[in-house]
Amino acid sequence: MNPNQYNGLTLAYIGDAVFELIIRKHCVELGFGKVNDLHKKVIKYTNGKSQSEFIHYFLENNKSIALCETDNG
């Protein structure tokens, strides 16, 4: 996939899906077994407001965020 071939909204759409998969995996690993509980927990962290708070926290506290594989070194 060449990101230069897609507009920003399409990339954001794909990014949201990837982020949600990461959060889903994390919640399953924490032991949330009931689907309804999983859904509620995942939505709590993947909604737009939570994503905005997440990014602002990292930016305001000078934390590093690896936005893609190449950012890790």
C-alpha positions in Angstrom: 0.0 0.0 0.0 1.4 3.3 -1.0 -0.1 6.0 1.3 0.6 8.7 -1.3 -2.1 7.2 -3.5 -4.9 7.9 -0.9 -6.5 11.0 0.5 -6.4 11.9 4.2 -9.9 10.7 4.9 -9.2 7.3 3.5 -5.9 7.0 5.5 -7.8 8.1 8.7 -10.4 5.5 8.0 -7.8 2.8 7.7 -5.9 4.1 10.7 -9.1 4.0 12.8 -9.5 0.3 11.9 -5.9 -0.5 12.8 -6.2 1.3 16.1 -9.4 -0.5 17.0 -7.8 -3.9 16.3 -4.9 -3.0 18.6 -7.4 -2.0 21.4 -9.5 -5.1 20.8 -6.5 -7.3 21.1 -5.4 -5.6 24.3 -8.8 -5.9 25.9 -9.1 -9.6 25.0 -5.6 -10.1 26.6 -6.8 -8.3 29.7 -9.4 -11.0 30.1 -12.6 -9.3 28.9 -14.4 -12.3 27.6 -18.0 -11.2 27.2 -18.6 -9.6 23.8 -20.8 -6.8 25.3 -18.1 -6.0 27.8 -15.4 -6.0 25.1 -17.5 -3.7 22.9 -18.1 -1.2 25.7 -14.4 -1.1 26.7 -13.2 -0.8 23.1 -15.6 1.9 22.2 -14.5 3.8 25.3 -11.0 4.1 23.9 -11.6 4.2 20.1 -14.2 7.0 19.9 -13.0 10.4 18.4 -13.0 12.2 21.8 -10.7 9.5 23.3 -8.4 9.5 20.4 -8.1 13.3 20.6 -7.3 13.1 24.3 -4.7 10.4 23.7 -2.9 12.5 21.1 -3.1 15.7 23.1 -1.7 13.9 26.2 1.3 12.7 24.2 1.9 16.1 22.6 1.5 18.1 25.8 3.8 15.8 27.7 6.5 15.5 25.0 5.9 11.8 24.7 7.1 10.0 21.6 4.5 8.3 19.4 5.5 5.7 16.8 3.1 6.5 14.0 4.4 3.9 11.7 7.0 1.1 11.6 9.7 3.3 10.3 9.3 5.6 13.3 10.5 2.9 15.7 14.1 3.1 14.4 
